[in-house]
Amino acid sequence: MHRLLILPTLLGATYAVHAQQLPTTASGETTRENETRRETQAADRKSLNDALSADMPGLNEILVAADPLDAQIQSLPAAYIRSSARSDLAEALSIIPSVRVAESASSSRQQGDIKPAEFSIRGASPYQNRFVLDGASVDNLLDPAQSERADNYTRVAGHSQGQFIDTRFLQNIEVSDTNISAREGGFTGGVVKAETRAYAGRNEAHVSYRGTSDSLTNLHIDKTQEREFESAAAQMPNGVPGEFQPDFRKSEFTLDGAARVGDIGIFAGYSEKRSTITQKQLLTMDLDNFRETGQLYTPSENRTLDNKSRYGVVRMDLLDRDYELNASLSYTNFDKDSFLINYLDSDFVGGHEGINLSVNYGNYIGATRVDVNFNAGQTSDEHDYDRHTLTQYKSTSIFDGGIIGGLGDLENQQRKLGGSLTFTTPINDIWTTDYGAEIAYLDYEQHRDQDFVAEDYRLDYSQTPLPDPIGPGSYAPADQYQSRVATYRAGDIAFSNTNGAVFGELAADGSRFFGRAGLRVERDGLLENTNAAPRLKAGVYLDNSQNMRLIAGANRYYGKSFLSYKLRAEERRLVEVRERDNPNDPFTAVADRSDYDYRDLDTPYDDEYSLGIAGTLWHGDIGLTYVRRQGQDQIRTNYDGGSELYNYDNSGRSTTDQVDLYWRSQPFAMVGANWGVNLGVSWMDKETDASYGDDDKGYNDIPNDEDVVFQGRRVRRSELPARDFATPVSAQVDVITSAFNDRLWVRNALSYTDGYRYLLREGSDPATGLQRYDIEKQDNTLRWDLSTRLALLPGAHSPYIGVDVLNVTDSRNIVRSESGVQLFGVGRQYWLEVGYDF
């Protein structure tokens, strides 16, 4: 049964923390002896915390719920949630050893970006994590691997997270990354569970505003790109802007509060992030400028791009009942102004929107704990262009207006309706059962409300004499004829599916041994597969107090499937392509060369094997774990030479080995202040046949059977080594200090990455024209971030000021290299904040 313990935090806000923060067993407690021991430990812990609280009168209490079927969950109390740079899930979880954050999140070239960063757990694709908010799945099952590109006529940029959660409105974040319970499914990475803050027994409110800009930031740029970075326009004039953002301003506004209305406790929060980026859209060829500066192209006038990200949430709890009943409603909206570089009239807005309703009920029927969740929601990704026609003059230089227009309007939408039911029943003092079911109905739709037309014009080279060029190798559009017309007709592509699962677990906890055996059977309605995932964990207590324990596990996890697997094939019926070879011929219908053929797919899965030791040491929780993940049936893109069509197949494989060490202190007093320390160190090695393109980190649209040149040899792309988040050694340590009766709060955060070998793309091979790759060595990196908050008045109600300093030492950290260019992390950056706690 659930037990409640009380523990103060360092932050003064109300957050819930999982029992992993306390020295409890990895499999939970069921025996009377264990109950007695835990009550004694709780009393000792409470005495210590009461002593600390005497010096910290402003601290609130937090609720710690001990789950009898604990799944080695990594949990973060309020003081350990990072939020100095982005206030997103990736930053909050970066302290956990199994988590790797995308390198582009800290890039000096893209500091104006406010979209949440992607992150990997246990080396898996970020799209194979499961995201849960208040008991409801908020996964994005549309096309999260897609990025906005000029050739994405039928694709919309996506993101792995359906809700862009602001972590400042959370009271608890849990990450399950090893020996994950059969309760959880739909992932091959890990499970991230976030819980919205709740009314904590008193009325309160908070308002804040913070911001930074390029004038408060040192940006480290590769010397070969410094000129074009400063001019905010790439010298490779093709595609979507975003890489070079030297001129930016970012701000964040938050307003939240909690109150009791009758028997209902209410928490509400609203945040708005804004970014303004100055860039240039058009380039012109300028030989005089080349002789003077070494740059062949001269950028146009400045363009101002606005980005907005909003998140709002309301949670209501029914108070003073023997049962639990709460509901939450959250809404996210993200809009990004953009354009295609050197495409005339190509302005567009990219957007992401999501809404989620979750209702939770919990009660006891006799000795059985019953938990019920009902949820409903909608997620959409879209782009809206000013123009619905894209015209390319093939015989006209791009600098002479060779491409005009945009990609029209296109939207992918996912609607869901689901629920879960879970029962937890103790059989006796040793044995406990956990069983239940969940179901989700999903409705997908791709919507285009107006025809989009892509048309090509080219010069008729058979004529004599040829018309006079308007530039070197460039001819006037009026001298060219229409050679190809591709029409993407307005209409909807819609289909639905139902995903379901049942699970059961049997857990035992004796005086010496503990363990858990479970089975989860899942139905993947989109791929029409039924899969059985066994979950096994066993352990032994290494001391009589049952403090230190040795844990081993063997588990299978089935991942998610995405809209794109079927959508690519369905799009064919809405595309019509006509071509001709000279201006006097009639148009002839031809097949689209990018057509996909749908074939039956299996659901990808990972087999996990782990061995670890965990317990308490030096007034804190410590754990050392080795995990091997073997990925099977991963989705890859394949080209069938016989049918001349692309398709997705299950040819992907991967093996990831990881060793994690963490130590997380309990609050302690020293030299007149109160302290907390969180340390995480991880080593990772990964082998995979994934073919990654640019920043895509999941299933992809680059054929594995494509030839490339690797270290001077011609090989298949599938033979390339991994280039992803699998850095070999990563270490994080946070030291948090609270002083002067809680009026001063300071966090020192250190991050270290060991040097490693990585895959480098070096452009085209002169002899073959194929993409060329090699292996390069990256130096180690060290970054120190400092955050401070100072309340100007004593007591709980006070204005405050805050300063965050990222990369205090202004280190020139290389985070990645691409095409022979080094990508550096942000230099020293200041965030300034003012706020009021009511």
URUR-V260004 format. One line per field, one symbol per residue. phi: phi as a letter, one per 30 degrees, with the letter a starting at -180 (. if undefined). psi: psi as a letter, one per 20 degrees, with the letter a starting at -180 (. if undefined). Layout:
phi->???
psi->???
This chain:
phi->.dbcbcbdcddiccbcbddedcdcddcjbbddddddddddddddddddddddddcbddddcbcccdddcechddbcdedcddadcbhbddddcdddedcbcedddcdddbdddbdeddbcbhideddccccbbhicdbdccdbdddbdbdcddcbcdbadcdcdddddcccabbbcbbhdedecaiabcaccccbdebecjbdaabbabbaaaddcbcccbeedcddddddhaddcdajcdkdcbdbbbbbbcbbbabacbicccbbbbbbbcbbcbcbbccbbdbddddddcicdccddddbcccbbbcbbbbbbbdchbdccbbbbbbbbbbbbdaaceicdhcdaccbbbabbcbbbbbaccidcdcbbbbbbabbbbabbcdccbccccdccdddcidbbjbcicabcbbcbbaabbbbbbddadccbcbalabbbcbbcacbbcaecbcbccadddddbdddddcaeibcdeddccdcabcccddlccbababcbabbabbcbbcdbbbaabbbbccccddchccbccdbbbbabdcbddhddbcbbabbbbccccbedecdedddedccbcbbacadcdddbdbdddcdccdbebcddbbccbbbabblcahhacbabbcbcccdbhddbcbccdddhbdacbcddbabbcbbcbbbbddebcahibcbbbbbbbbcbbbcacdccbhcdbbebccdddddbcbhicdbdedddddbaddddbbbbbcccbbbhhidcbbbcccbbbddacbdcdciddddciddcbacbccddbbbbcbbbbbddbdjdcadbbbbccdhedhdcddcabbhicdccddddbcccbbabcc
psi->qqqpqppqrihiroqqpqihirmrqhjrphqhghggghhgggggghgghhghhhimiiqrqqpooopilpllpoqorgijopkhgilrhgghiiiphippqphihjphiliipjqqqqqqpkjrqhijqpppolippkqokdmiiqqorhjmhkqppaqhphpnpoiijqipppooiqlpqihprlqierpopqpqqrpkiqprqpqqpqrrrhijppppqphijgghghikpqinmpaprhhomhoqpqqppqprrqrpocjppppqqpqppqppppaqhqqqpohghghhiiphqprarqppppppoqpqqppppprlqirpoqqqpqpqpppoparppjoqlkqrppqpqqqppppppprpncipppppppqqrqpqprqoqhqjpoppnhjpqhikkippaajappppqpqqprrqpppoppgbigqpqpqaqqqppppqpppoiqpppoqpqrqniiqprqrpqirojpqqhijqqohppppoqqaqoqrrrpprqqqqqpqqoahhqrrpprppoqonhgilqpppoqpppqrppirhikgqqppqqoqpppaqqqhhghgghhhhijpppprqiriiqqqpprqpijqqppqpqqpqrppppqprpqbqplkrpqqppppppopqkqprpqpohgikqqrqrkiqqqpppppqpqpoqqpqppljrqqqpppppqpqpppqjpoppcjpkbqrkophjpqrooliqorqhiiqrqnbjlqgppppppoppprlljhppppopppppqqrqrpppkbqphhijqppqrprpprrqppoqppqpopiqqrhoqqrqqppopmgilqmppirqpkjppoqrqbpppppqqrpo.
